[in-house]
Amino acid sequence: MPRLPLVHYVDKLEGAAWLDPAAGAVAGLVRKAVPAGKVADALHGVPLGHPVHPLLVVVPLGAWVSAAVLDLMPGNQGAAKTLVGLGVLAAVPSALTGVTDFSQLDTPQQRTGIVHQASNAVATVLYAASWLARKRGDHGMGKLLAFGGLAVSGVGGFLGGHLSYRQGAGVNRNEDLSEEIPEGWHSLGPVEAFAAGQPRAASLGSIGLMVLRREEAGGGAVSVLADTCSHLGGPLHEGHLQETGGQLCVVCPWHGSTFSVESGEVMRGPATAPQPVFQTRIRGGQLEVSLTGAGD
């Protein structure tokens, strides 16, 4: 028997290939319904700088938990009904942001995510049925359905936490970069070794970098970003360049996140965290970079 049986069995979802047809179908429908653009960026949370889905889920869950408390106390039937209905309505935008994020996840994450979605859908249906029963005056059945919905939403919440904190969906892949790179300037080798006009791979110890030399000469003509996409770790040096919002950008080859090569700013999601940008200079023909710019 595993020491943590619940986690052990949820971990197995990552290898459950039988979930792939359902996950793929949902992801495909969402990508068609919400193509890359301003709407998708807003649903991912690009303007906030982090995913918006966790912010929205507190509304339906808070309403439903509060309704459960009121259901255990006499004389609160009207208020409980209102909270149940509020939770059902709030579940819609929460689900929309969630499936938008889901559509841009890796396969193991989508396997967990599709079960998470199914659990939340069942919970929402139970709560909708609870509201209808209460509206008809059958508060006993309404309470029973609501407590069933609360139990199922608890399962969905556990899976959502597993997806975020154990499988790393929605986290910034470069958060610890500043702790891994010493302060000061570091040489990446001769600047002439990097062909102009295309992203190229380089490394600083174990840290992968993307180098873009935009001209034949000039210290300010070289842009260096962390190569690991902040979304799910895609290699930016394998991406392509394009103009977005009047800025030269690199597009991640995995999920299409688009970053300014000068500032690292997210120009298009699904990434919400910017790419770390290194300062650059050329000394004696050598390209040098610094994450902090400190030290000569």
C-alpha positions as a printed Julia matrix, in Angstrom:
296×3 Matrix{Float64}:
   0.0    0.0     0.0
   1.51   3.39   -0.98
   2.2    5.84    1.83
   0.01   8.47    0.15
  -2.67   6.39   -1.58
  -4.79   9.31   -2.78
  -1.86  11.05   -4.45
  -0.6    7.71   -5.77
  -3.82   7.02   -7.64
  -4.21  10.58   -8.92
  -0.63  10.41  -10.23
  -1.74   7.48  -12.38
  -4.03   9.82  -14.32
  -0.92  11.24  -16.0
  -0.39   7.91  -17.75
  -4.06   7.19  -18.5
  -3.94   7.27  -22.31
  -7.59   6.22  -22.5
  -8.45   9.79  -21.5
  -6.7   11.24  -24.55
  -9.66  11.09  -27.01
 -11.89  13.07  -24.66
  -9.13  15.5   -23.69
  -8.12  16.0   -27.32
 -11.7   16.59  -28.42
 -12.33  19.23  -25.76
  -8.99  20.95  -26.38
  -9.64  21.02  -30.12
 -13.11  22.52  -29.7
 -11.78  25.21  -27.37
  -8.94  26.15  -29.73
 -11.45  26.57  -32.54
 -13.92  28.52  -30.43
 -11.26  30.72  -28.79
  -8.42  31.22  -31.3
  -5.24  33.01  -30.31
  -5.83  36.72  -29.87
  -6.99  39.31  -27.37
  -9.93  37.24  -26.1
  -7.77  34.18  -25.51
  -5.12  36.35  -23.82
  -7.72  37.8   -21.47
  -9.02  34.32  -20.6
  -5.49  33.06  -19.97
  -4.79  36.06  -17.72
  -2.07  37.77  -19.77
  -3.18  41.28  -18.66
  -2.97  40.14  -15.01
   0.46  38.57  -15.33
  -0.78  35.21  -14.02
  -3.65  32.8   -14.79
  -7.09  34.26  -14.11
  -8.81  30.89  -13.53
  -7.71  30.49   -9.88
  -9.07  33.96   -9.16
 -12.51  33.13  -10.54
 -12.99  29.71   -8.97
 -13.24  31.21   -5.49
 -16.61  32.73   -6.36
 -18.62  29.55   -7.06
 -16.79  27.56   -4.4
 -17.26  30.31   -1.83
 -20.94  30.63   -2.67
 -21.52  26.89   -2.45
 -19.63  26.44    0.82
 -21.57  29.36    2.3
 -24.83  27.81    1.1
 -23.88  24.56    2.82
 -23.36  26.41    6.1
 -26.75  28.09    5.78
 -28.4   24.77    4.91
 -27.26  23.43    8.29
 -29.0   26.31   10.07
 -32.77  26.9    10.23
 -34.46  29.83    8.56
 -31.99  30.49    5.76
 -33.71  28.82    2.82
 -33.94  31.95    0.69
 -30.34  32.99    1.25
 -29.05  29.46    0.57
 -31.0   29.32   -2.68
 -29.52  32.65   -3.76
 -25.97  31.48   -3.04
 -26.52  28.2    -4.9
 -27.72  30.14   -7.95
 -24.85  32.61   -7.7
 -22.39  29.73   -7.67
 -23.94  28.17  -10.77
 -23.75  31.47  -12.65
 -20.18  32.13  -11.52
 -19.14  28.64  -12.6
 -19.58  29.66  -16.26
 -16.73  32.21  -16.56
 -14.62  30.07  -14.24
 -15.07  27.08  -16.54
 -14.38  29.18  -19.64
 -11.03  30.37  -18.31
 -10.2   26.87  -17.14
 -10.84  25.14  -20.46
  -8.9   27.88  -22.27
  -5.85  27.13  -20.12
  -6.52  23.39  -20.49
  -6.4   23.61  -24.29
  -2.73  24.68  -24.14
  -1.42  22.07  -21.68
   0.78  19.04  -22.26
  -0.78  15.58  -22.63
  -0.18  14.34  -19.04
  -1.64  17.56  -17.67
  -4.65  17.33  -19.96
  -5.38  13.81  -18.68
  -5.72  15.13  -15.16
  -7.44  18.25  -16.43
 -10.23  16.41  -18.25
 -11.18  14.56  -15.05
 -10.99  17.85  -13.15
 -13.37  19.39  -15.69
 -15.75  16.44  -15.56
 -15.92  16.64  -11.78
 -16.68  20.35  -11.86
 -19.3   19.88  -14.57
 -21.07  17.22  -12.51
 -20.94  19.48   -9.45
 -22.43  22.38  -11.4
 -25.24  20.19  -12.73
 -26.04  19.01   -9.21
 -26.14  22.58   -7.96
 -28.33  23.67  -10.86
 -30.71  20.83  -10.0
 -30.56  21.93   -6.36
 -31.59  25.47   -7.29
 -34.51  24.16   -9.38
 -35.66  21.91   -6.53
 -35.54  24.84   -4.11
 -37.45  26.99   -6.58
 -40.21  24.35   -6.59
 -40.25  24.46   -2.81
 -38.54  21.09   -2.3
 -35.8   22.36   -0.01
 -35.0   18.91    1.36
 -34.09  17.61   -2.1
 -32.31  20.9    -2.8
 -30.09  20.42    0.23
 -29.36  16.8    -0.68
 -28.35  17.72   -4.22
 -26.24  20.62   -2.93
 -24.31  18.47   -0.48
 -23.68  15.99   -3.3
 -22.43  18.83   -5.47
 -20.16  20.05   -2.68
 -18.59  16.6    -2.36
 -17.99  16.34   -6.11
 -16.6   19.88   -6.28
 -14.17  18.88   -3.53
 -12.87  16.13   -5.8
 -12.57  18.66   -8.63
 -10.74  21.08   -6.36
  -8.27  18.41   -5.28
  -7.55  17.55   -8.91
  -7.14  21.23   -9.73
  -4.6   21.61   -6.95
  -2.78  18.5    -8.16
  -2.72  19.88  -11.69
  -1.31  23.23  -10.59
   1.06  22.37   -7.77
   2.2   18.84   -8.6
   2.09  18.94  -12.4
   3.06  22.6   -12.69
   0.24  23.91  -14.9
   0.22  27.7   -14.92
   3.48  28.2   -13.01
   6.36  30.41  -14.18
   9.17  28.14  -15.39
  11.8   30.85  -14.9
  10.98  32.1   -11.41
  14.23  30.82   -9.85
  16.53  31.95  -12.65
  17.99  34.88  -10.72
  19.16  32.49   -7.99
  20.88  30.17  -10.47
  23.03  32.74  -12.29
  25.89  34.57  -10.54
  25.93  38.34  -10.68
  28.16  40.09  -13.18
  29.04  39.59  -16.81
  29.56  36.21  -18.46
  30.95  35.4   -21.9
  28.94  33.36  -24.39
  31.8   33.24  -26.89
  32.54  35.17  -30.1
  29.61  37.25  -31.26
  30.41  36.19  -34.83
  29.5   32.63  -33.85
  25.83  33.65  -33.77
  24.4   34.02  -37.25
  22.32  37.15  -37.71
  18.57  37.1   -38.13
  17.62  33.81  -36.47
  17.25  32.71  -32.83
  20.21  30.61  -31.75
  20.79  28.45  -28.69
  23.51  29.17  -26.13
  24.14  28.16  -22.56
  25.37  29.74  -19.38
  26.35  26.77  -17.27
  23.2   24.66  -17.12
  20.94  27.56  -18.14
  19.73  27.61  -21.72
  19.64  30.96  -23.52
  18.16  32.21  -26.76
  20.44  34.6   -28.63
  19.2   36.82  -31.44
  21.81  38.86  -33.31
  19.86  41.38  -35.31
  22.8   43.14  -37.03
  26.4   42.45  -37.92
  27.8   44.8   -35.26
  26.88  46.86  -32.24
  26.39  45.84  -28.63
  22.73  46.81  -28.6
  22.0   44.66  -31.64
  21.99  41.38  -29.72
  19.04  40.22  -27.64
  19.38  37.38  -25.15
  16.42  35.78  -23.38
  16.04  32.74  -21.19
  15.45  29.91  -23.65
  12.9   28.08  -21.48
   9.41  29.38  -22.22
   7.75  30.57  -19.02
   4.56  28.71  -19.95
   5.57  25.05  -20.19
   9.28  25.11  -20.93
   9.37  25.13  -24.72
  12.74  25.96  -26.37
  12.42  29.48  -27.71
  15.46  29.14  -29.98
  13.42  26.67  -32.05
  10.65  29.24  -32.49
  10.19  31.82  -35.24
  10.3   35.6   -35.34
   7.37  37.86  -36.13
   6.2   41.43  -35.66
   3.49  41.74  -32.98
   2.2   45.03  -31.65
   4.97  46.87  -33.43
   7.69  44.82  -31.71
   9.98  42.08  -32.94
   8.96  38.92  -31.12
   9.86  35.27  -30.82
   7.07  32.69  -30.88
   7.4   29.54  -28.76
   7.23  26.43  -30.98
   5.14  24.46  -28.47
   2.05  26.53  -27.71
   2.57  29.81  -29.54
   3.38  32.11  -26.62
   4.85  35.3   -28.08
   7.5   37.42  -26.36
   9.17  40.71  -27.22
  12.85  40.01  -27.88
  13.81  43.34  -26.33
  11.74  43.4   -23.13
  10.6   39.77  -22.74
   7.03  41.05  -22.37
   4.22  38.62  -23.18
   2.6   39.83  -26.39
   0.39  36.75  -26.87
  -0.51  33.92  -24.48
  -0.94  31.28  -23.23
   2.12  32.36  -21.23
   1.34  34.97  -18.59
   4.84  35.5   -17.11
   7.46  37.41  -19.13
  10.76  35.94  -20.27
  13.86  37.0   -18.32
  15.98  39.3   -20.48
  19.77  39.54  -20.21
  21.73  42.71  -20.69
  24.34  42.34  -23.42
  27.64  43.9   -24.43
  30.46  43.06  -26.82
  34.07  43.28  -25.64
  36.96  42.18  -27.8
  34.55  40.43  -30.13
  33.1   38.4   -27.25
  29.4   38.49  -26.46
  28.86  38.99  -22.76
  25.59  38.81  -20.85
  24.38  39.7   -17.4
  21.03  39.11  -15.78
  21.64  41.88  -13.27
  24.08  44.12  -15.09
  26.15  44.32  -11.9
  29.9   44.07  -11.88
  32.38  44.89  -14.65
